Amino acid sequence: MAITVEDIKKLKELTGIGLTDAKAALVEADGDFDKALEALRKKGLTKAEKKGDRETREGLIESYVHSGRIGVVVEVNCETDFVARLPEFKEFAHQMAMQIAAMAPKYATLEDIPADVYDAKKQELLASDDLAKKPEDIREKIVEGQLSKYFAEQVLTEQAFVLDDSKTVGERIKEQIAKSGENIRISQFKRIELGVNE
């Protein structure tokens, strides 16, 4: 496949790496953009990975109401007030509010799942009759897979992104981190649905 300047620029923009590295990744992937992006993610070369530990004290609170029946308020944080005021940051926050309205996650990240909730689900799965006859180490692996699948629907960063289901919300956040050059995180959110009390 031919390597285009547009692909090099797009890869640079998505990952935050230099033009030379972006071109090298595309050459290595024989011009296949998705393959190059995936290879960079596996190597952890995206700058988004490195920004993940930086403090996020700025940001904004975005709201979204869908058909007068579902309302969402979400706090999206970044590092500086400058980035928080950019139109693309506001658009990103709006996308996160729409995601929460559509998919109703309970937790922002896997780390936000309370230990007692995680352990209770794990014990419930381990008690399954289907697993009783399997060896201990196999049971653990099966249950870990089942837990990942179960919580993938409840955790915002693990959900498929509603505007492009080829990526997760976590990957969409990393794209925004690469574009802005700052760490970004979803701190908290509240979703209210008419007639549903949780």
N, C-alpha and C positions, 0 to 999 in steps of 0.2 A: 504494500500500500504506500502511496505517496505521502510524504510528510509536508503538511502545509503550515505556513506562518500562523494562520488562524488557530490551528490546533496547538502549536507551541505556546502562543499567547494565552489560550484558554487553560491549558495545563498549568502554566505559570500562575494564572489568576486563581485557579481552584486550590492549588497546593501551597502557594507562597514561596516556591523555590525559584531559582534564577532561570533565565532563558536558556543558558547553556545546559543546565541540568534537565530542563524540560525537554529540550531537543534530544539529549542523550537517552532519556527514558523512552521517547517515541521511536528512536532508532532501534533501541533494544527490543521494543515491542513490534517491530516491523510496521510502524505507522498506525497500529491499532490503538486508538485513543483510550478506550476503556481498559484495555490490557495494561497500558502504561500507567494510568491512574491507579489501578489496583496494585501494580507492582510497587509504586511509590508508597502507597498506604501500608503495604505489608512490610516494607523496609522502615517504615516510620519516618520517612523523610519529609513528610508534610510539616511545615512550621506550626500548623495548628496543634500538633501533638505537644510541641515544646512550650506552647503558650498556656496550656491547660492548667498550670499551677499558679498563674499570676492572679493577683487580687482583682476582684470586680466590685467596685463601690459605686459606680455610676450606672446609668441606664434609664429605663422608663417603664411605666406601667401602661399596658395596652389593654383595651377592652374590645369585645366583639359580641354582638347580639345577632343570633340567627333566627329569622322569622318570628321574633318576639317570643320564642319558646325556650331558647337556650342562650344563656349569657356566660361569658368568660372574662375574668380579669387575670392578667398574667404579669409578673415582674420579670423583665429581661435585663440582665446586668452586663455591663462592659467595663473597661478600665477608665475611660475618660469621658467627660461631658461632651467633648468635640464629636466623638463617634456616636454618642447617644442622640445627638441632634441631627445626624445625617438621615436623609430621606430613605436610604436603603436599609438603615438600622430599624427605622420605624416600620418599613415594609416587612422586614424579617420578623419583628415582634408581632405584627398583624398576622403573618402566616402561622406563627406559633399559637396565637389565640384561636385561629380557625382550626388548627390541628386538634387542639384540646376540645373545642366544641364538637368536632366530628367524631373523634376517637375516644373521648372520655377516659384519659389515663388517670390513675390514682396517685402515681408517684412521678417525680421529675426524672430521677436517675435510679439505677439499681441500688446505689448506696443509700437511697432514701427509704427503702423498704425496711420497716421495723423488724428487728431480729426475731421477735416472737411470731410475727406473721409468716416470715420465711420458714422458720423452724416448724411451725404448725403444718404448713403445706407440705413440707418435706416428710414429716412423720405420717401424714395422711397418704402420701404417695408410696412411702415405704411399706405401709400396712396393706397395700393392694394384694389380693389373692394371686394375681398374675405374676407377681415378683417373688412370691414365697418359695418357689422351687428353684429359683436361679441362684448361682453363687454370689456371695457377699459383694465382691468387687464389681461384678456385672450389674448387680442391683443398684449400687451407688452411681455408676455411669448412666444407667437408664433414668434414674431419678433426677440426676443433674440435668439431663437433656429435657426431661418433662418440666422441671422447674424453669429452665430457660424459656421454653415455649409458653408456659403459663404466664410468666411475668412479662414476656415480650409484649403482650397485649395490654398490660397494666402500667407499663413504664414508658413515659413519653419518649425518652431517647432511644428506646428499642423498637418503637412502632415504625411501620412503614410510613413514609412522608406522604400525606394525602395529595399534594400537588405533583408528586413524582415518585411513584411507588418503587422505582428502581433503587431508591436509597432509603436509609432510615433517617429519623429525625436527628439522631446523633451525628450522622454524616452531613446532614444539612447544616447543623450547627458548626461543624468543622469547616465547611465551605465558607460560612460567614466569618469565622475566625480568620481564615486565610485572607479573605477580601479586606477585612477591616484592619488586620494587623494587631488585633487585641483579643484577649481572652473574652469569651462570651458564655454566659450560663443562664439557665432558667432557674430562678431562685424559688419561686412559689407561684401557685395559681389556684384559682377557685372557679369551679364550673357549677352553674345552677341550671337545672332543667325544670320547667314548669310542671308542677304536680308530682315531682320526685323529691323526696326528702331522704338524705343519707345521714 
